[in-house]
Amino acid sequence: MSIWLEIMCDVRNEGANLDDFNRCWTHRNDNVMGMSEKASTVTWTLRLLAKEALKQGWVRRKGGTWVCPYCKENAK
């Protein structure tokens, strides 16, 4: 059985314009996501997802919460 993993934005600012590129990445379903084939590889998969998220411009805050590039630039 596989395990689905996804990094989602914890801020989720609403964009004034709801086109695909002017709103929170989680609202447009553009999260960093992947699948772990078995329970023993979940930690390894999460590390890979975290590296990919940082490469895409996501920010990991103190406490482990994630903020997408849109919400990082448009924080209220």
C-alpha positions in Angstrom: 0.0 0.0 0.0 1.4 3.4 -1.0 1.2 6.6 1.2 0.3 9.9 -0.5 2.3 12.9 0.9 1.7 16.6 0.1 3.2 19.9 1.4 0.4 22.5 1.6 0.4 26.2 2.3 -0.5 27.0 5.8 -1.3 30.7 5.1 -3.6 30.3 2.0 -4.1 34.0 1.2 -7.0 34.6 -1.2 -6.0 36.3 -4.5 -8.1 39.2 -5.8 -8.0 37.6 -9.2 -8.8 33.9 -9.3 -6.8 33.1 -12.4 -4.5 30.1 -11.9 -1.3 32.1 -11.4 -2.6 34.9 -9.1 -3.5 33.0 -6.0 -2.2 30.6 -3.3 -0.6 27.5 -4.8 -2.7 25.3 -2.5 -5.9 26.9 -3.8 -4.8 26.2 -7.3 -3.7 22.6 -6.3 -0.1 23.1 -7.2 1.4 21.7 -4.0 4.6 19.7 -3.7 3.4 16.1 -3.7 4.5 12.6 -4.0 4.0 9.0 -3.0 5.9 6.8 -0.6 5.8 3.1 -1.6 5.9 1.9 2.0 5.9 3.2 5.5 9.6 2.8 6.0 10.3 5.3 3.2 8.0 8.1 4.4 10.7 10.2 6.1 13.0 9.9 3.1 10.1 10.9 0.8 9.3 13.9 3.0 12.9 15.1 2.8 12.8 14.9 -1.0 9.5 16.9 -1.0 11.0 19.5 1.3 14.0 20.0 -0.9 11.8 20.4 -3.9 9.5 22.9 -2.1 12.5 25.0 -1.1 13.8 24.9 -4.7 10.4 26.1 -6.0 10.4 29.1 -3.5 8.4 27.7 -0.6 9.4 28.8 2.9 9.4 26.6 6.0 8.6 28.6 9.1 9.6 28.0 12.6 7.3 25.2 13.9 7.3 23.4 10.6 4.6 25.3 8.8 4.9 25.9 5.0 4.2 29.0 3.0 3.9 28.9 -0.8 5.7 31.5 -3.0 2.4 33.5 -3.7 1.5 33.8 -0.1 5.1 34.6 0.9 5.0 37.6 -1.5 1.4 38.6 -0.6 1.3 38.1 3.2 -1.5 40.1 4.9 
